[in-house]
Amino acid sequence: MRKISSLILCLVLIFSISLHAFGANKVDTIDIEAVLYKDGSMYVTQIWDGNFDEGTEIYIPMNASDYLAIYDLKVSDINGSYQTLSEWDVDKSFEEKANKCGIIDTDSRYEICFGISEYGHNRYAIEYRLANVIGSYVDMDGVNFRFVNDQMNTAPTDIQVEIRLADGTPITDENADIWAFGYDGQVEFSDGAIIAYTQNPLYSENHVTVMFSLSKGILSPARQEQGSFEAIKEIAFEGSDYNQSDEEYEEATLFETLLGMAIIIGILIVLVAFFLGRSKKVRSRRLHKFAENRGYFRDLPNGGNENATYLLGKQFELCEDGAILSLGILKLINIGCLEPIIEEEIGFLGKTIESVNLRLMGSHHESMNEYDEYLYTVFEVASGADGILQKKELGRYVSTNDKILRHYINKCDIAGKNYLNQCHCLKRWDIPSKLKYLTPEGEKEMGELLGFKKYLEDFSLIAERSIKEMPIWKELLSYAMLFGIADQLAEQMKELYPNIATEVNTYNKSLTMAHSYHYLMVRNLHQAENQREQEKRTGGSGGFSSHGGGGGFIGGGSGGGTR
Protein backbone atom coordinates (compact mmCIF):
# COMPACT_ATOMS: atom_id res chain seq x y z
CA MET A 1 0.00 0.00 0.00
CA ARG A 2 2.81 2.43 0.88
CA LYS A 3 4.56 1.82 -2.45
CA ILE A 4 1.35 2.30 -4.41
CA SER A 5 0.47 5.48 -2.50
CA SER A 6 3.96 6.88 -3.10
CA LEU A 7 3.72 6.09 -6.79
CA ILE A 8 0.31 7.75 -7.05
CA LEU A 9 1.67 10.84 -5.30
CA CYS A 10 4.61 10.97 -7.70
CA LEU A 11 2.29 10.73 -10.70
CA VAL A 12 0.09 13.53 -9.36
CA LEU A 13 3.12 15.75 -9.02
CA ILE A 14 4.46 14.78 -12.43
CA PHE A 15 1.19 15.59 -14.17
CA SER A 16 0.56 18.78 -12.18
CA ILE A 17 1.45 22.08 -13.85
CA SER A 18 4.27 23.78 -11.98
CA LEU A 19 5.07 27.41 -12.68
CA HIS A 20 8.58 27.51 -11.26
CA ALA A 21 10.54 30.59 -12.15
CA PHE A 22 13.73 28.77 -13.08
CA GLY A 23 12.74 25.35 -14.36
CA ALA A 24 16.08 24.86 -16.12
CA ASN A 25 17.97 24.65 -12.82
CA LYS A 26 18.30 21.20 -11.28
CA VAL A 27 19.73 20.00 -7.96
CA ASP A 28 20.77 16.36 -8.20
CA THR A 29 21.98 15.77 -4.65
CA ILE A 30 22.23 17.53 -1.32
CA ASP A 31 24.47 15.85 1.25
CA ILE A 32 24.20 17.33 4.74
CA GLU A 33 26.46 16.70 7.71
CA ALA A 34 25.33 18.08 11.07
CA VAL A 35 27.80 17.95 13.98
CA LEU A 36 26.39 18.49 17.49
CA TYR A 37 28.43 20.17 20.21
CA LYS A 38 28.18 19.88 23.98
CA ASP A 39 26.31 23.19 24.35
CA GLY A 40 23.61 22.09 21.90
CA SER A 41 24.92 24.09 18.93
CA MET A 42 25.21 22.49 15.52
CA TYR A 43 27.75 22.90 12.73
CA VAL A 44 26.13 22.22 9.36
CA THR A 45 27.82 21.44 6.06
CA GLN A 46 25.63 21.16 2.96
CA ILE A 47 27.02 19.94 -0.36
CA TRP A 48 24.82 20.86 -3.33
CA ASP A 49 25.50 19.19 -6.68
CA GLY A 50 23.55 20.09 -9.80
CA ASN A 51 23.18 22.13 -12.97
CA PHE A 52 22.40 25.84 -12.83
CA ASP A 53 21.66 27.69 -16.05
CA GLU A 54 19.35 30.54 -15.00
CA GLY A 55 19.07 33.13 -12.25
CA THR A 56 21.71 34.91 -10.21
CA GLU A 57 21.69 33.25 -6.78
CA ILE A 58 20.82 30.26 -4.63
CA TYR A 59 18.95 30.91 -1.39
CA ILE A 60 17.93 28.82 1.62
CA PRO A 61 15.15 30.28 3.83
CA MET A 62 15.24 29.24 7.50
CA ASN A 63 12.94 29.86 10.45
CA ALA A 64 14.54 32.25 12.92
CA SER A 65 13.29 31.40 16.40
CA ASP A 66 14.27 33.91 19.08
CA TYR A 67 16.95 31.56 20.37
CA LEU A 68 18.28 30.26 17.04
CA ALA A 69 21.29 32.24 15.82
CA ILE A 70 23.39 31.64 12.72
CA TYR A 71 27.03 32.62 12.29
CA ASP A 72 30.33 31.65 10.63
CA LEU A 73 28.78 31.31 7.16
CA LYS A 74 31.18 29.96 4.55
CA VAL A 75 30.49 29.02 0.93
CA SER A 76 32.86 27.54 -1.63
CA ASP A 77 32.79 25.78 -4.98
CA ILE A 78 35.32 23.90 -7.07
CA ASN A 79 37.19 27.15 -7.70
CA GLY A 80 37.62 28.14 -4.06
CA SER A 81 36.06 30.07 -1.16
CA TYR A 82 33.48 32.84 -1.46
CA GLN A 83 33.62 36.26 0.16
CA THR A 84 31.11 36.59 3.01
CA LEU A 85 29.33 39.95 2.91
CA SER A 86 27.85 41.66 5.97
CA GLU A 87 24.77 42.60 3.93
CA TRP A 88 23.22 40.83 0.98
CA ASP A 89 21.40 42.63 -1.83
CA VAL A 90 19.01 40.37 -3.77
CA ASP A 91 18.78 42.92 -6.61
CA LYS A 92 22.46 42.90 -7.55
CA SER A 93 23.59 41.43 -10.86
CA PHE A 94 24.99 37.97 -11.59
CA GLU A 95 28.51 39.38 -11.80
CA GLU A 96 28.15 41.31 -8.52
CA LYS A 97 26.97 38.19 -6.66
CA ALA A 98 29.60 35.88 -8.15
CA ASN A 99 31.86 34.22 -5.55
CA LYS A 100 30.05 35.99 -2.69
CA CYS A 101 27.65 34.89 0.03
CA GLY A 102 25.63 36.50 2.79
CA ILE A 103 22.59 36.35 5.06
CA ILE A 104 19.31 38.25 4.80
CA ASP A 105 17.91 38.75 8.29
CA THR A 106 14.22 39.61 8.74
CA ASP A 107 11.86 39.64 11.73
CA SER A 108 10.47 36.19 11.00
CA ARG A 109 13.36 34.37 9.33
CA TYR A 110 16.71 34.57 7.64
CA GLU A 111 17.99 33.43 4.28
CA ILE A 112 21.39 32.03 3.37
CA CYS A 113 22.28 33.42 -0.07
CA PHE A 114 25.19 32.99 -2.48
CA GLY A 115 25.86 33.64 -6.12
CA ILE A 116 25.48 30.93 -8.74
CA SER A 117 28.77 32.39 -9.98
CA GLU A 118 29.13 30.16 -13.05
CA TYR A 119 26.45 28.52 -15.19
CA GLY A 120 26.50 24.79 -15.85
CA HIS A 121 27.34 21.93 -13.56
CA ASN A 122 28.54 23.02 -10.15
CA ARG A 123 29.17 21.73 -6.66
CA TYR A 124 28.74 24.08 -3.71
CA ALA A 125 29.74 23.61 -0.06
CA ILE A 126 27.72 25.71 2.42
CA GLU A 127 28.90 25.74 6.04
CA TYR A 128 27.49 27.53 9.08
CA ARG A 129 27.00 27.18 12.82
CA LEU A 130 23.63 27.39 14.58
CA ALA A 131 23.41 28.20 18.28
CA ASN A 132 20.82 26.66 20.64
CA VAL A 133 19.59 23.96 18.30
CA ILE A 134 19.24 21.21 20.89
CA GLY A 135 16.80 21.91 23.69
CA SER A 136 17.06 20.49 27.18
CA TYR A 137 13.64 19.19 28.22
CA VAL A 138 12.62 17.64 31.52
CA ASP A 139 12.74 14.11 30.11
CA MET A 140 15.17 14.20 27.15
CA ASP A 141 17.38 16.51 25.11
CA GLY A 142 16.45 16.88 21.47
CA VAL A 143 15.04 18.80 18.53
CA ASN A 144 12.68 18.54 15.58
CA PHE A 145 14.77 20.10 12.79
CA ARG A 146 13.93 20.74 9.14
CA PHE A 147 17.05 20.21 7.03
CA VAL A 148 15.50 20.62 3.56
CA ASN A 149 12.50 22.86 2.86
CA ASP A 150 9.31 22.16 1.01
CA GLN A 151 8.15 24.39 -1.86
CA MET A 152 11.67 24.68 -3.31
CA ASN A 153 11.67 25.70 -6.96
CA THR A 154 14.62 23.35 -7.57
CA ALA A 155 13.56 20.32 -5.51
CA PRO A 156 16.55 17.95 -5.18
CA THR A 157 16.57 14.38 -6.44
CA ASP A 158 18.56 12.71 -3.65
CA ILE A 159 19.11 13.80 -0.05
CA GLN A 160 21.24 12.37 2.72
CA VAL A 161 21.52 13.82 6.22
CA GLU A 162 24.15 12.60 8.66
CA ILE A 163 24.03 13.71 12.31
CA ARG A 164 27.02 13.07 14.62
CA LEU A 165 28.32 14.19 17.98
CA ALA A 166 31.47 16.34 17.91
CA ASP A 167 33.16 14.42 20.72
CA GLY A 168 32.81 11.11 18.90
CA THR A 169 30.25 9.57 21.23
CA PRO A 170 28.22 7.11 19.12
CA ILE A 171 24.53 7.87 18.67
CA THR A 172 22.75 4.53 18.92
CA ASP A 173 19.35 3.04 19.56
CA GLU A 174 20.39 2.68 23.20
CA ASN A 175 20.89 6.42 23.85
CA ALA A 176 18.67 8.08 21.23
CA ASP A 177 15.32 7.96 19.45
CA ILE A 178 14.79 9.06 15.84
CA TRP A 179 11.91 9.90 13.50
CA ALA A 180 11.63 11.56 10.07
CA PHE A 181 8.94 13.36 8.10
CA GLY A 182 8.11 14.75 4.69
CA TYR A 183 9.82 12.39 2.27
CA ASP A 184 9.88 8.84 0.96
CA GLY A 185 12.90 7.19 2.51
CA GLN A 186 14.52 5.96 5.69
CA VAL A 187 16.01 7.19 8.94
CA GLU A 188 18.35 4.87 10.82
CA PHE A 189 21.31 4.49 13.14
CA SER A 190 24.53 3.74 11.28
CA ASP A 191 28.19 3.78 12.35
CA GLY A 192 27.52 5.90 15.45
CA ALA A 193 25.41 8.47 13.59
CA ILE A 194 21.83 9.21 12.56
CA ILE A 195 21.39 8.78 8.81
CA ALA A 196 18.29 10.00 6.95
CA TYR A 197 18.04 9.50 3.21
CA THR A 198 15.51 9.69 0.41
CA GLN A 199 14.56 6.74 -1.78
CA ASN A 200 12.53 8.72 -4.32
CA PRO A 201 13.01 12.23 -5.76
CA LEU A 202 11.63 15.17 -3.78
CA TYR A 203 8.88 17.35 -5.19
CA SER A 204 7.74 20.76 -4.02
CA GLU A 205 5.39 19.26 -1.39
CA ASN A 206 8.20 17.23 0.18
CA HIS A 207 10.69 18.24 2.86
CA VAL A 208 13.29 16.49 5.00
CA THR A 209 12.58 16.95 8.70
CA VAL A 210 14.40 14.83 11.28
CA MET A 211 13.38 14.66 14.92
CA PHE A 212 15.65 13.03 17.47
CA SER A 213 16.09 12.90 21.23
CA LEU A 214 19.15 12.03 23.30
CA SER A 215 19.43 10.60 26.78
CA LYS A 216 20.29 13.06 29.51
CA GLY A 217 23.98 13.57 30.17
CA ILE A 218 25.25 13.22 26.61
CA LEU A 219 24.99 16.98 25.99
CA SER A 220 24.60 20.05 28.22
CA PRO A 221 22.37 22.26 26.04
CA ALA A 222 22.38 26.00 26.69
CA ARG A 223 18.71 26.16 25.70
CA GLN A 224 16.67 25.09 28.71
CA GLU A 225 12.99 24.27 28.20
CA GLN A 226 10.32 23.86 30.88
CA GLY A 227 8.19 21.22 29.12
CA SER A 228 8.81 17.66 28.04
CA PHE A 229 10.15 16.40 24.74
CA GLU A 230 7.13 14.11 24.66
CA ALA A 231 5.01 17.20 23.96
CA ILE A 232 7.28 18.10 21.01
CA LYS A 233 6.85 14.56 19.71
CA GLU A 234 3.05 14.68 19.97
CA ILE A 235 2.93 17.83 17.83
CA ALA A 236 5.26 16.31 15.23
CA PHE A 237 3.22 13.09 15.12
CA GLU A 238 0.02 14.94 14.18
CA GLY A 239 -0.84 14.07 10.59
CA SER A 240 1.85 11.37 10.43
CA ASP A 241 1.51 7.60 10.22
CA TYR A 242 3.43 7.06 13.46
CA ASN A 243 1.37 5.46 16.24
CA GLN A 244 -0.85 3.82 13.61
CA SER A 245 -1.25 0.14 13.00
CA ASP A 246 -0.49 -1.08 9.50
CA GLU A 247 -4.22 -1.40 8.82
CA GLU A 248 -4.94 2.10 10.15
CA TYR A 249 -2.18 3.54 8.00
CA GLU A 250 -3.58 1.92 4.88
CA GLU A 251 -7.11 3.14 5.65
CA ALA A 252 -5.91 6.71 6.31
CA THR A 253 -3.74 6.75 3.22
CA LEU A 254 -6.55 5.46 1.05
CA PHE A 255 -8.99 8.05 2.44
CA GLU A 256 -6.56 10.93 1.89
CA THR A 257 -5.76 9.71 -1.61
CA LEU A 258 -9.42 9.48 -2.60
CA LEU A 259 -10.23 12.83 -0.99
CA GLY A 260 -7.35 14.71 -2.59
CA MET A 261 -7.58 13.19 -6.04
CA ALA A 262 -11.28 12.49 -6.57
CA ILE A 263 -11.28 13.81 -10.14
CA ILE A 264 -8.12 12.16 -11.46
CA ILE A 265 -7.96 9.00 -9.39
CA GLY A 266 -9.29 6.86 -12.23
CA ILE A 267 -6.69 8.15 -14.66
CA LEU A 268 -3.90 7.66 -12.14
CA ILE A 269 -4.92 4.10 -11.34
CA VAL A 270 -4.84 3.29 -15.04
CA LEU A 271 -1.42 4.93 -15.32
CA VAL A 272 -0.10 3.09 -12.28
CA ALA A 273 -1.38 -0.23 -13.61
CA PHE A 274 0.05 0.56 -17.03
CA PHE A 275 3.54 1.46 -15.82
CA LEU A 276 3.73 -1.35 -13.26
CA GLY A 277 2.42 -3.82 -15.82
CA ARG A 278 4.75 -2.49 -18.49
CA SER A 279 7.74 -2.75 -16.15
CA LYS A 280 6.89 -6.35 -15.30
CA LYS A 281 6.23 -7.16 -18.95
CA VAL A 282 9.61 -5.72 -19.95
CA ARG A 283 11.36 -7.84 -17.32
CA SER A 284 9.31 -10.87 -18.36
CA ARG A 285 10.14 -10.37 -22.05
CA ARG A 286 13.83 -10.06 -21.30
CA LEU A 287 13.81 -13.20 -19.18
CA HIS A 288 11.82 -15.02 -21.86
CA LYS A 289 14.28 -13.99 -24.58
CA PHE A 290 17.18 -14.97 -22.31
CA ALA A 291 15.59 -18.42 -21.82
CA GLU A 292 14.75 -18.85 -25.51
CA ASN A 293 18.38 -18.34 -26.44
CA ARG A 294 19.40 -21.21 -24.17
CA GLY A 295 16.61 -23.72 -24.71
CA TYR A 296 15.32 -26.38 -22.33
CA PHE A 297 17.26 -27.71 -19.35
CA ARG A 298 16.14 -31.23 -18.41
CA ASP A 299 18.25 -31.89 -15.30
CA LEU A 300 17.72 -30.37 -11.88
CA PRO A 301 19.13 -26.80 -12.07
CA ASN A 302 21.93 -25.25 -10.05
CA GLY A 303 23.56 -28.54 -9.15
CA GLY A 304 20.33 -29.79 -7.56
CA ASN A 305 20.66 -27.14 -4.83
CA GLU A 306 17.04 -26.22 -4.07
CA ASN A 307 18.10 -23.27 -1.91
CA ALA A 308 20.15 -21.81 -4.76
CA THR A 309 17.27 -22.20 -7.21
CA TYR A 310 14.87 -20.59 -4.75
CA LEU A 311 17.17 -17.63 -4.01
CA LEU A 312 18.05 -17.02 -7.64
CA GLY A 313 14.37 -17.24 -8.51
CA LYS A 314 13.52 -14.79 -5.74
CA GLN A 315 16.14 -12.36 -7.05
CA PHE A 316 14.32 -12.27 -10.38
CA GLU A 317 10.78 -12.44 -8.92
CA LEU A 318 10.21 -15.97 -10.18
CA CYS A 319 9.78 -17.35 -6.64
CA GLU A 320 7.84 -15.74 -3.80
CA ASP A 321 9.48 -14.84 -0.50
CA GLY A 322 9.28 -17.91 1.73
CA ALA A 323 8.38 -20.34 -1.09
CA ILE A 324 11.20 -22.58 0.14
CA LEU A 325 8.95 -23.35 3.12
CA SER A 326 6.64 -25.34 0.86
CA LEU A 327 9.51 -27.65 -0.09
CA GLY A 328 10.45 -28.03 3.57
CA ILE A 329 6.90 -29.00 4.52
CA LEU A 330 6.61 -31.34 1.56
CA LYS A 331 9.82 -33.15 2.46
CA LEU A 332 8.59 -33.69 6.04
CA ILE A 333 5.42 -35.22 4.60
CA ASN A 334 7.40 -37.43 2.19
CA ILE A 335 9.75 -38.85 4.83
CA GLY A 336 6.88 -39.56 7.17
CA CYS A 337 7.36 -36.85 9.81
CA LEU A 338 4.00 -35.27 8.98
CA GLU A 339 0.75 -36.90 7.95
CA PRO A 340 -2.21 -34.98 6.51
CA ILE A 341 -5.44 -35.87 8.31
CA ILE A 342 -9.01 -34.83 7.66
CA GLU A 343 -11.06 -33.73 10.65
CA GLU A 344 -14.71 -32.77 10.77
CA GLU A 345 -16.42 -30.45 13.21
CA ILE A 346 -19.90 -29.04 13.54
CA GLY A 347 -20.03 -25.37 12.59
CA PHE A 348 -22.67 -22.68 12.42
CA LEU A 349 -26.28 -23.99 12.12
CA GLY A 350 -25.05 -27.55 12.43
CA LYS A 351 -23.13 -27.50 9.17
CA THR A 352 -20.24 -29.94 9.02
CA ILE A 353 -16.90 -28.26 8.37
CA GLU A 354 -14.03 -30.31 7.03
CA SER A 355 -10.47 -29.28 7.84
CA VAL A 356 -7.17 -30.84 6.83
CA ASN A 357 -4.50 -30.74 9.53
CA LEU A 358 -1.05 -32.24 9.99
CA ARG A 359 -0.33 -35.01 12.48
CA LEU A 360 3.23 -35.05 13.81
CA MET A 361 4.56 -38.60 13.39
CA GLY A 362 7.95 -38.12 15.06
CA SER A 363 11.41 -37.30 13.77
CA HIS A 364 13.18 -39.52 11.24
CA HIS A 365 16.68 -38.29 11.97
CA GLU A 366 18.35 -40.65 9.50
CA SER A 367 16.46 -38.97 6.65
CA MET A 368 16.54 -35.38 7.93
CA ASN A 369 19.05 -32.58 7.44
CA GLU A 370 19.45 -29.49 9.65
CA TYR A 371 16.68 -27.63 7.81
CA ASP A 372 14.23 -30.50 8.28
CA GLU A 373 15.09 -30.76 11.97
CA TYR A 374 14.61 -27.03 12.47
CA LEU A 375 11.25 -26.86 10.71
CA TYR A 376 9.93 -29.98 12.43
CA THR A 377 10.86 -28.51 15.82
CA VAL A 378 8.85 -25.39 14.93
CA PHE A 379 5.84 -27.57 14.16
CA GLU A 380 6.27 -29.55 17.38
CA VAL A 381 6.16 -26.42 19.51
CA ALA A 382 3.26 -24.92 17.56
CA SER A 383 1.10 -28.06 17.66
CA GLY A 384 0.70 -28.38 21.40
CA ALA A 385 0.20 -31.54 23.45
CA ASP A 386 -2.06 -33.43 21.04
CA GLY A 387 0.59 -33.57 18.31
CA ILE A 388 -1.86 -32.34 15.67
CA LEU A 389 -0.93 -29.11 13.94
CA GLN A 390 -3.98 -27.03 13.10
CA LYS A 391 -3.78 -23.97 10.87
CA LYS A 392 -5.05 -21.65 13.58
CA GLU A 393 -2.39 -22.99 15.98
CA LEU A 394 0.34 -22.45 13.41
CA GLY A 395 -0.97 -18.97 12.58
CA ARG A 396 -0.91 -17.91 16.24
CA TYR A 397 2.56 -19.34 16.73
CA VAL A 398 4.05 -17.57 13.70
CA SER A 399 2.40 -14.27 14.69
CA THR A 400 4.25 -14.29 18.02
CA ASN A 401 7.43 -16.12 16.93
CA ASP A 402 8.02 -14.69 13.47
CA LYS A 403 11.76 -14.31 14.05
CA ILE A 404 12.09 -18.08 14.43
CA LEU A 405 10.45 -18.64 11.06
CA ARG A 406 12.42 -15.84 9.40
CA HIS A 407 15.59 -17.48 10.73
CA TYR A 408 14.68 -20.67 8.84
CA ILE A 409 14.13 -18.73 5.59
CA ASN A 410 17.39 -16.84 6.14
CA LYS A 411 19.24 -20.13 6.66
CA CYS A 412 17.95 -21.30 3.29
CA ASP A 413 18.89 -17.95 1.72
CA ILE A 414 22.41 -18.17 3.11
CA ALA A 415 22.86 -21.72 1.83
CA GLY A 416 21.67 -20.65 -1.61
CA LYS A 417 23.84 -17.54 -1.57
CA ASN A 418 26.91 -19.56 -0.61
CA TYR A 419 26.43 -21.77 -3.66
CA LEU A 420 25.83 -18.82 -6.00
CA ASN A 421 28.78 -16.88 -4.55
CA GLN A 422 31.06 -19.88 -5.05
CA CYS A 423 29.97 -19.85 -8.68
CA HIS A 424 30.51 -16.04 -8.80
CA CYS A 425 27.01 -15.59 -10.21
CA LEU A 426 25.96 -12.03 -9.36
CA LYS A 427 27.71 -8.67 -9.37
CA ARG A 428 25.11 -7.25 -6.95
CA TRP A 429 22.20 -8.61 -4.92
CA ASP A 430 19.34 -6.19 -5.60
CA ILE A 431 15.72 -7.40 -5.65
CA PRO A 432 14.37 -7.38 -8.28
CA SER A 433 17.67 -8.14 -9.92
CA LYS A 434 18.57 -7.45 -13.55
CA LEU A 435 20.12 -9.70 -16.14
CA LYS A 436 23.03 -7.27 -16.51
CA TYR A 437 24.02 -8.07 -12.91
CA LEU A 438 24.78 -11.66 -13.92
CA THR A 439 28.37 -12.73 -14.53
CA PRO A 440 29.07 -15.28 -17.30
CA GLU A 441 28.85 -17.98 -14.62
CA GLY A 442 25.61 -16.42 -13.40
CA GLU A 443 24.18 -16.49 -16.92
CA LYS A 444 24.84 -20.23 -16.98
CA GLU A 445 23.09 -20.80 -13.63
CA MET A 446 20.18 -18.54 -14.62
CA GLY A 447 19.95 -20.30 -17.97
CA GLU A 448 19.58 -23.62 -16.14
CA LEU A 449 16.82 -22.22 -13.92
CA LEU A 450 14.84 -20.64 -16.76
CA GLY A 451 15.42 -23.60 -19.07
CA PHE A 452 14.21 -25.98 -16.39
CA LYS A 453 11.13 -23.86 -15.66
CA LYS A 454 10.32 -23.77 -19.38
CA TYR A 455 10.84 -27.54 -19.54
CA LEU A 456 8.26 -28.00 -16.77
CA GLU A 457 5.81 -25.58 -18.41
CA ASP A 458 6.08 -27.31 -21.80
CA PHE A 459 6.34 -30.83 -20.40
CA SER A 460 3.60 -32.27 -22.62
CA LEU A 461 4.93 -30.57 -25.77
CA ILE A 462 8.49 -31.92 -25.86
CA ALA A 463 8.69 -34.55 -28.59
CA GLU A 464 11.73 -36.39 -27.18
CA ARG A 465 10.09 -36.84 -23.81
CA SER A 466 10.18 -40.47 -22.64
CA ILE A 467 9.25 -42.64 -19.68
CA LYS A 468 12.82 -42.50 -18.36
CA GLU A 469 11.95 -39.11 -16.84
CA MET A 470 9.26 -40.53 -14.60
CA PRO A 471 11.37 -41.92 -11.74
CA ILE A 472 11.98 -38.29 -10.74
CA TRP A 473 8.43 -37.08 -11.37
CA LYS A 474 8.02 -36.18 -7.67
CA GLU A 475 11.12 -33.99 -7.80
CA LEU A 476 9.81 -32.29 -10.92
CA LEU A 477 6.51 -31.52 -9.18
CA SER A 478 8.35 -30.27 -6.09
CA TYR A 479 10.41 -27.83 -8.13
CA ALA A 480 7.28 -26.79 -10.02
CA MET A 481 5.79 -25.79 -6.68
CA LEU A 482 8.67 -23.33 -6.21
CA PHE A 483 7.63 -21.62 -9.44
CA GLY A 484 3.89 -21.81 -8.72
CA ILE A 485 3.14 -24.19 -11.63
CA ALA A 486 2.72 -27.53 -9.81
CA ASP A 487 -0.97 -27.91 -10.67
CA GLN A 488 -0.25 -27.26 -14.33
CA LEU A 489 2.53 -29.87 -14.41
CA ALA A 490 0.45 -32.43 -12.50
CA GLU A 491 -2.33 -32.21 -15.07
CA GLN A 492 0.16 -32.75 -17.91
CA MET A 493 1.66 -35.75 -16.15
CA LYS A 494 -1.73 -37.40 -15.60
CA GLU A 495 -2.60 -36.91 -19.25
CA LEU A 496 0.70 -38.27 -20.51
CA TYR A 497 1.04 -41.13 -18.02
CA PRO A 498 -2.44 -42.35 -17.05
CA ASN A 499 -0.89 -45.39 -15.33
CA ILE A 500 0.43 -43.12 -12.55
CA ALA A 501 -2.52 -40.72 -12.47
CA THR A 502 -3.65 -42.00 -9.05
CA GLU A 503 -0.15 -41.51 -7.59
CA VAL A 504 0.07 -38.03 -9.08
CA ASN A 505 -3.31 -37.13 -7.61
CA THR A 506 -2.23 -38.34 -4.17
CA TYR A 507 1.07 -36.49 -4.37
CA ASN A 508 -0.66 -33.37 -5.65
CA LYS A 509 -2.75 -33.33 -2.47
CA SER A 510 0.47 -33.23 -0.48
CA LEU A 511 1.67 -30.38 -2.68
CA THR A 512 -1.57 -28.51 -2.05
CA MET A 513 -1.25 -29.08 1.68
CA ALA A 514 2.37 -27.89 1.71
CA HIS A 515 1.50 -24.80 -0.32
CA SER A 516 -1.48 -24.00 1.90
CA TYR A 517 0.58 -24.18 5.10
CA HIS A 518 3.41 -22.26 3.46
CA TYR A 519 0.99 -19.49 2.44
CA LEU A 520 -0.46 -19.33 5.97
CA MET A 521 3.00 -19.09 7.55
CA VAL A 522 4.30 -16.41 5.15
CA ARG A 523 1.14 -14.31 5.48
CA ASN A 524 1.36 -14.30 9.28
CA LEU A 525 5.12 -13.77 9.10
CA HIS A 526 4.73 -10.63 6.98
CA GLN A 527 1.94 -9.29 9.19
CA ALA A 528 4.05 -9.78 12.32
CA GLU A 529 7.13 -8.22 10.70
CA ASN A 530 5.12 -5.21 9.50
CA GLN A 531 3.66 -4.74 12.97
CA ARG A 532 7.10 -4.98 14.58
CA GLU A 533 8.52 -2.49 12.07
CA GLN A 534 5.71 -0.05 12.86
CA GLU A 535 6.25 -0.41 16.61
CA LYS A 536 10.00 -0.02 16.13
CA ARG A 537 9.78 3.16 14.08
CA THR A 538 7.09 4.72 16.27
CA GLY A 539 9.23 3.98 19.31
CA GLY A 540 12.18 5.83 17.79
CA SER A 541 14.34 2.98 16.54
CA GLY A 542 14.28 4.13 12.92
CA GLY A 543 12.69 2.85 9.76
CA PHE A 544 10.79 4.36 6.87
CA SER A 545 9.89 8.02 7.13
CA SER A 546 6.39 9.48 7.34
CA HIS A 547 5.11 11.58 4.43
CA GLY A 548 2.92 13.62 6.77
CA GLY A 549 3.55 15.22 10.13
CA GLY A 550 6.67 16.95 11.35
CA GLY A 551 4.92 20.05 12.71
CA GLY A 552 6.58 22.25 15.31
CA PHE A 553 9.96 22.05 13.58
CA ILE A 554 12.73 24.64 13.82
CA GLY A 555 15.66 25.44 11.52
CA GLY A 556 14.34 25.18 8.00
CA GLY A 557 11.30 26.80 6.53
CA SER A 558 9.54 26.80 3.20
CA GLY A 559 10.69 27.76 -0.27
CA GLY A 560 14.16 28.35 -1.58
CA GLY A 561 16.22 27.20 -4.52
CA THR A 562 17.28 29.68 -7.19
CA ARG A 563 16.16 33.16 -8.24
Order of alpha helices (4+ residues) and beta strands (2+ residues): alpha-beta-beta-beta-beta-beta-beta-alpha-beta-beta-beta-beta-beta-beta-beta-beta-beta-beta-beta-alpha-alpha-alpha-alpha-alpha-beta-beta-alpha-beta-alpha-alpha-alpha-alpha-alpha-alpha-beta-beta-beta
